[in-house]
Amino acid sequence: MHKCDLNISINKLSKIEGHADLDIKIRNGSVKDVNLRVDENRRFYMKAIEGRPALAAPQMLSRICGTCSVAHLTCAIEAVEKALGVQPSKQTIIMRKLMMYSLMIRDHALHLYFFALPDIFGIDSILDLADEKKELIHEALHIKEAGNNLSNLIGGRAVHAPFEVVGGFTNIVDGKKIKPMIKELKSIRRYARNLAEIFYRCEWELKRETNFVALVTNDFSFLEGEIRDSNGTRVTEKDYGKRLEKVVMPYSQAKGFEFEGSEYMVGALPRLNLNKDKLHEKTRKSMKKYLNLFPSDNIYLNNLAQAIEITHSIDHSIELLENTDFKKEEIAKPQKQSGKGVGVIEAPRGTLYYSMEIKDGKIKRASIATPTAQNLLNMREDLRELVSGVCASANPENQWEKIIKKQAEKIIRAYDPCMSCASHFLKINWK
C-alpha cells in the first residue's frame, strides 16, 4: 500500500442533472472521507404545499423537476387518490402507463446518449461525433422526439403535462394521431437495440455487494406493485416509508436514506435484477443476449438496463395503443375529504415515494423520498470502493488524482443522478 496523502476535489460534476461536488481525502494511502455534496439551493416544496388544495398539489409538485415531472405528477396523484378514496378507471391506468413509458424513452435517451456515451468514446460531448458517427446523434434526437410525442399525445405536453389529474385525464386521446405514433415508435426500436449493443460491449466494471431495491410490477409498467429487495424482503407500497431511515449528510443540501438499516440502490439495474421476467415478451426475445447479464452487481450495467427499458417502453406502448379504444370519461371523484395515502412508482432513476396526509380537502403534511436521495449513500460507498482500489493498485501515485477524478465521474454518471430532485431542507430542532 502506498503512503500517499491526497485531497481531491471535483467542483461541479459534469453531465448530470443538477449540481454536485465531490471531495475525497486520502491519508497514508487509505481512504478517510468521501463526501458527495449536493449544492442545489434548499427547496421547501413539502412545506410549500401545506394548506393547498389536495387536488391541485400534484401539478405543483411536478415542478420539482423539469426532467422527470411526469414521475412526480403521477406519484403525487397516486398518493392523493389513495388518501381520498379515488378509483381511477382501467383506461386511466393505461394512459398513465403510456405517460410513464414516454418519460422512460426520452429520459433514458437523454442520459445514455448525452451523458454516458461521451465517456465511452472519450469525448466531451456527443456533438463531437458529428463527423465520425453522426448517425448516433440522429438516433438520439429521434428517440427523444418519439418520447416527447407520446407524452404530448397522452398528457398534452412532454414536461408538466396538463391533462393528467387526480381521477383521470381531462382530454381524450386524439384517435387520428395513434397510428402515426405507433409508426414512429416502431421506427425507433432499432435505435434502442443499437444503443443496448454499445453498452453491452462496454467492459467497465465496478462490483460491490449491496442491496438492490425496486417496485416489482406484473407488467414492468413502473406503476403499482410490491417493494422487493435482493435479500428477499417484500414490503407493501404503503409500508415502504416505514423501512426507510433518513440519514443527515451535514456537508450536503440533500439527505440520504437507508433501507432496513443499510445503504441500497434503486434504479434500472435493481429493476432488471428483480423483475426482468416481467418485461414485454417481444423485449425479452430480442434482448435475450443482454438480459443474460442480469442479475448483476456491476454498477455500470445500470446503463445497459436503461437501454433495455427503452425497448420495453416502446414495445408495451405499441401494444397498448393498438389494443385500446380510447373514450371520453368522467373524472373519478373523491369519496372523502380527509385521509392518508401513499404513492410509490418507479421513476427513471428509481423508486419514488410520496406520502400525503389530507384534512378537509387540503394538504396537512407530505413526505417525499426521491431516487437520487435514496442512492446517495450507496453512491458514496461505491466511490470509496473505487478509490481504495486505485490506492491498492500498481498505478504510480502521481497518477492517482487523474485516475480517480475520471473514474469517479463515470461511476456517478452511471447512477444517472438528479441532484435537483434530491435537494432538500433539513429540519432543525433548535434548543
C-alpha positions in Angstrom: 0.0 0.0 0.0 1.3 3.4 -0.9 1.6 6.0 1.8 0.3 8.9 -0.1 -1.7 11.9 1.2 -4.2 13.5 -1.2 -7.1 15.9 -1.1 -9.1 15.5 -4.3 -12.0 17.8 -5.2 -14.2 17.8 -8.3 -16.2 21.0 -8.4 -19.4 20.9 -10.4 -19.6 17.3 -11.7 -20.4 17.4 -15.4 -23.1 15.7 -17.5 -25.5 15.0 -14.6 -28.9 16.6 -13.7 -28.3 19.4 -11.3 -25.2 20.4 -9.4 -22.9 18.5 -7.1 -19.2 18.5 -5.9 -17.1 15.6 -4.7 -14.4 15.8 -2.0 -12.1 12.8 -1.3 -9.5 12.6 1.5 -6.7 10.0 1.3 -4.2 9.6 4.2 -1.3 7.2 4.2 -2.7 5.6 1.1 -6.0 4.9 2.8 -9.4 6.5 2.1 -10.6 8.6 5.0 -13.5 10.6 3.6 -15.7 10.6 0.5 -18.2 13.4 0.5 -20.6 13.8 -2.4 -22.0 17.3 -1.9 -25.3 18.3 -3.5 -25.1 22.0 -4.0 -28.6 22.9 -5.2 -30.4 25.6 -3.3 -32.5 24.5 -0.4 -36.0 23.7 -1.5 -39.2 23.9 0.5 -41.6 22.0 -1.7 -43.1 19.8 1.0 -43.7 22.8 3.2 -44.9 24.9 0.3 -47.9 22.7 -0.4 -49.2 22.6 3.2 -52.7 24.1 3.3 -53.0 23.9 -0.5 -56.0 22.1 -2.2 -55.1 18.4 -2.5 -56.5 18.1 -6.0 -54.1 20.9 -7.1 -51.0 19.7 -5.3 -49.8 17.1 -7.9 -49.4 19.8 -10.6 -47.4 21.9 -8.2 -45.2 19.0 -7.2 -44.5 18.2 -10.8 -42.4 21.4 -10.8 -39.9 19.7 -8.6 -38.1 18.5 -11.7 -38.4 19.5 -15.4 -36.7 16.3 -16.5 -39.0 13.8 -14.8 -42.0 16.0 -14.0 -44.3 13.1 -15.2 -43.0 10.9 -12.4 -43.6 13.4 -9.7 -47.0 14.3 -11.1 -48.1 10.6 -11.3 -46.8 9.6 -7.9 -48.4 12.6 -6.2 -51.7 11.8 -7.9 -51.5 8.2 -6.7 -50.9 9.4 -3.1 -53.8 11.8 -3.2 -56.2 9.2 -4.8 -55.4 6.7 -2.1 -55.9 9.3 0.6 -59.3 10.4 -0.7 -60.6 7.0 -2.0 -60.5 7.9 -5.7 -60.8 4.9 -8.0 -59.2 5.6 -11.4 -60.6 3.7 -14.4 -58.9 1.0 -16.4 -58.4 3.4 -19.3 -56.8 6.0 -16.9 -54.3 3.3 -15.7 -53.4 2.5 -19.3 -52.9 6.2 -20.1 -50.7 6.6 -17.0 -48.6 3.6 -18.2 -48.2 5.3 -21.5 -47.1 8.5 -19.8 -44.5 6.7 -17.8 -43.3 4.9 -20.9 -43.0 8.3 -22.7 -40.9 9.5 -19.8 -38.6 6.5 -19.8 -38.0 6.7 -23.5 -36.9 10.3 -23.6 -35.3 10.5 -20.1 -33.2 7.4 -20.6 -32.2 8.6 -24.0 -31.0 11.9 -22.6 -28.8 10.1 -20.0 -27.4 7.4 -22.3 -26.7 9.5 -25.4 -25.8 12.8 -23.9 -24.3 12.0 -20.5 -22.9 8.4 -20.7 -21.8 7.9 -24.3 -19.2 10.7 -24.2 -17.4 8.6 -21.5 -17.4 5.6 -23.8 -16.0 7.4 -26.8 -13.6 9.6 -24.7 -15.1 12.9 -25.8 -16.6 15.9 -24.0 -19.9 15.9 -25.9 -21.9 13.6 -28.2 -21.9 16.5 -30.7 -18.2 15.8 -31.1 -19.3 12.7 -33.1 -21.0 14.9 -35.7 -18.4 13.9 -38.4 -17.4 10.4 -37.3 -20.7 8.9 -36.0 -23.4 11.3 -37.0 -26.0 8.5 -37.1 -25.8 8.3 -33.3 -26.8 11.9 -33.0 -29.6 11.3 -35.4 -30.8 8.3 -33.4 -30.6 10.1 -30.1 -32.7 13.0 -31.3 -35.3 10.7 -32.9 -35.7 8.6 -29.7 -36.1 11.7 -27.6 -38.6 13.1 -30.1 -40.7 10.0 -30.0 -40.8 10.0 -26.2 -41.9 13.7 -26.3 -44.6 13.0 -28.9 -46.0 10.1 -26.9 -46.3 12.3 -23.9 -47.9 15.1 -26.0 -50.5 12.6 -27.3 -51.5 11.3 -23.9 -50.7 14.1 -21.5 -50.8 17.3 -23.6 -47.2 18.2 -23.1 -43.8 16.5 -22.6 -43.0 18.5 -19.5 -45.5 19.4 -16.8 -48.3 17.6 -18.7 -51.6 19.4 -18.1 -54.1 16.6 -18.9 -53.2 14.1 -16.2 -55.0 14.9 -13.0 -56.4 13.3 -9.8 -59.1 10.8 -11.0 -58.2 10.6 -14.7 -57.3 12.7 -17.7 -59.1 15.9 -18.8 -58.7 15.3 -22.5 -59.3 12.3 -24.7 -56.5 10.8 -26.9 -56.7 12.1 -30.5 -57.5 8.9 -32.4 -56.1 10.3 -35.6 -52.7 10.5 -34.1 -52.5 7.0 -32.8 -51.4 5.2 -36.0 -48.6 7.8 -36.7 -47.5 7.4 -33.1 -47.3 3.6 -33.5 -45.3 4.0 -36.7 -42.9 6.4 -35.1 -42.3 4.1 -32.1 -41.7 1.1 -34.4 -39.2 3.2 -36.4 -37.0 4.0 -33.3 -36.9 0.4 -32.0 -33.8 -0.5 -33.9 -32.1 2.6 -32.5 -32.7 1.3 -28.9 -31.1 -2.0 -29.9 -28.1 -0.2 -31.3 -27.8 1.7 -28.0 -28.0 -1.5 -26.0 -25.3 -3.1 -28.1 -22.9 -0.2 -27.3 -23.3 -0.6 -23.6 -23.3 -4.4 -23.8 -19.8 -4.2 -25.3 -18.6 -1.8 -22.7 -16.2 -3.6 -20.4 -16.3 -1.2 -17.4 -16.8 -3.0 -14.1 -17.2 -2.0 -10.5 -18.7 -4.7 -8.4 -19.6 -4.3 -4.7 -22.0 -6.4 -2.7 -25.0 -4.2 -2.0 -28.8 -4.4 -1.6 -31.0 -3.7 -4.7 -34.5 -2.4 -4.1 -37.3 -1.9 -6.6 -41.1 -1.9 -7.1 -41.9 -5.2 -8.8 -44.9 -5.0 -11.1 -46.9 -7.5 -13.1 -46.1 -5.9 -16.5 -43.0 -3.8 -15.8 -45.1 -0.7 -16.1 -43.4 1.2 -13.3 -46.8 1.5 -11.5 -48.5 -0.5 -8.7 -46.7 -3.5 -7.2 -44.7 -4.7 -4.3 -41.4 -3.5 -3.0 -38.7 -6.2 -3.0 -35.0 -6.3 -2.4 -32.2 -8.7 -3.3 -32.2 -10.1 0.2 -35.8 -11.4 -0.2 -37.6 -8.7 1.7 -41.1 -7.9 0.5 -42.9 -4.7 1.5 -46.2 -3.3 0.5 -46.2 0.2 -1.1 -47.9 1.8 2.0 -45.3 0.4 4.3 -42.2 1.4 2.2 -41.7 4.6 4.2 -41.6 2.7 7.4 -38.5 0.8 6.2 -36.6 4.0 5.2 -34.4 5.8 7.7 -33.2 9.3 6.9 -29.5 10.0 7.2 -28.3 13.5 7.7 -25.4 14.4 5.4 -24.1 17.6 7.1 -21.9 18.6 4.1 -24.8 18.4 1.6 -28.1 20.0 0.9 -29.6 16.6 0.4 -30.4 13.8 2.9 -29.6 10.2 2.4 -31.6 7.1 3.2 -31.0 3.6 4.5 -33.3 0.6 3.8 -33.5 -2.0 6.5 -30.5 -0.3 8.2 -28.0 -0.2 5.3 -27.3 1.6 2.1 -29.0 0.3 -1.0 -29.5 1.1 -4.7 -32.7 1.9 -6.7 -32.9 2.4 -10.4 -32.9 0.5 -13.7 -30.2 -2.1 -12.6 -32.3 -3.1 -9.5 -35.4 -3.3 -11.7 -33.7 -5.7 -14.1 -32.2 -7.7 -11.3 -35.5 -8.2 -9.6 -38.1 -8.1 -12.3 -36.6 -8.9 -15.8 -39.1 -11.8 -16.3 -41.9 -9.2 -16.4 -40.5 -7.3 -19.4 -42.6 -7.4 -22.6 -42.4 -10.7 -24.4 -41.0 -9.0 -27.5 -38.4 -7.2 -25.5 -37.3 -10.4 -23.7 -36.9 -12.2 -27.1 -34.9 -9.5 -28.9 -32.9 -8.5 -25.8 -32.1 -12.1 -24.6 -28.3 -11.7 -25.1 -28.3 -8.6 -22.9 -30.7 -9.9 -20.3 -28.4 -12.9 -19.7 -26.1 -10.4 -17.8 -28.7 -9.9 -15.2 -28.9 -10.1 -12.2 -25.6 -8.3 -11.7 -23.9 -6.2 -9.1 -21.8 -4.3 -11.7 -23.0 -0.7 -11.3 -22.1 0.2 -14.9 -24.8 -2.2 -16.1 -27.3 0.4 -15.0 -26.7 2.0 -18.4 -27.5 -1.2 -20.3 -30.5 -1.7 -18.1 -31.8 1.7 -19.1 -31.4 0.8 -22.8 -33.4 -2.4 -22.3 -36.1 -0.4 -20.6 -36.4 2.0 -23.6 -37.1 -1.1 -25.7 -39.7 -2.4 -23.3 -41.4 1.0 -23.1 -41.6 1.1 -26.9 -42.9 -2.5 -27.2 -45.6 -2.1 -24.5 -46.6 1.3 -25.7 -47.2 -0.1 -29.2 -49.3 -2.9 -27.7 -51.4 -0.6 -25.6 -52.0 1.9 -28.4 -53.0 -0.9 -30.8 -55.5 -2.5 -28.4 -57.1 0.4 -26.6 -60.3 2.1 -27.8 -59.9 5.4 -26.0 -63.1 7.1 -25.0 -64.1 10.3 -23.2 -64.5 9.5 -19.5 -65.7 11.4 -16.4 -63.0 12.3 -13.9 -63.3 10.0 -10.8 -64.4 11.9 -7.8 -63.0 11.7 -4.2 -65.1 9.6 -1.8 -63.9 11.6 1.2 -62.1 14.8 2.1 -59.6 13.6 4.7 -57.2 10.7 4.9 -53.7 9.4 4.4 -52.3 7.9 1.2 -49.0 6.6 -0.2 -47.9 6.7 -3.8 -44.9 4.6 -5.0 -43.8 4.4 -8.6 -40.6 3.7 -10.5 -39.2 6.9 -11.8 -36.3 6.8 -14.4 -33.7 6.9 -11.6 -35.5 4.5 -9.2 -38.2 4.2 -6.6 -40.1 7.4 -5.9 -42.1 7.6 -2.7 -44.9 10.1 -1.8 -46.9 10.2 1.5 -49.8 12.6 1.9 -52.0 13.5 4.8 -55.1 15.4 3.8 -57.6 17.1 6.0 -60.8 18.8 4.7 -59.5 18.6 1.2 -56.2 20.4 1.9 -52.7 19.0 2.4 -51.8 18.8 6.0 -48.5 17.0 5.7 -46.4 15.5 3.0 -43.2 13.4 2.8 -41.2 12.6 -0.4 -38.2 10.3 -0.9 -36.6 10.7 -4.3 -34.5 8.1 -6.1 -31.3 10.1 -6.1 -31.6 10.8 -2.4 -32.0 7.1 -1.8 -28.9 6.3 -3.8 -26.6 8.9 -2.3 -25.2 6.6 0.4 -24.7 3.7 -2.0 -23.0 6.0 -4.4 -20.7 7.2 -1.7 -19.7 3.6 -0.8 -19.1 2.7 -4.5 -16.8 5.8 -4.7 -15.0 4.6 -1.6 -14.5 1.2 -3.2 -13.2 2.8 -6.4 -10.7 5.0 -4.6 -9.5 2.1 -2.3 -8.9 0.1 -5.5 -6.8 2.8 -7.1 -4.8 3.2 -3.9 -4.1 -0.5 -3.8 -3.2 -0.7 -7.5 0.2 -0.6 -9.2 -0.6 2.8 -10.7 2.0 5.5 -9.9 1.0 7.8 -7.1 1.3 10.8 -9.3 -1.4 9.4 -11.5 -3.9 8.7 -8.7 -5.7 12.0 -8.8 -6.2 11.9 -12.5 -7.4 8.3 -12.5 -9.7 8.9 -9.5 -11.3 12.0 -11.0 -12.0 10.3 -14.3 -13.4 7.1 -12.8 -15.4 8.8 -10.1 -17.4 10.9 -12.6 -18.1 7.8 -14.7 -19.5 6.0 -11.7 -21.6 8.9 -10.6 -23.0 9.3 -14.1 -23.8 5.6 -14.2 -26.4 6.2 -11.5 -28.0 8.9 -13.7 -28.5 11.1 -10.6 -30.8 14.1 -10.4 -29.4 16.4 -7.8 -32.3 18.9 -8.2 -34.8 16.3 -7.1 -32.5 15.2 -4.2 -32.1 18.8 -2.8 -34.0 19.1 0.4 -34.3 21.2 3.5 -33.2 19.6 6.8 -35.4 20.1 9.7 -33.5 21.5 12.7 -34.7 21.1 16.2 -33.4 24.3 17.9 -32.6 24.0 21.7 
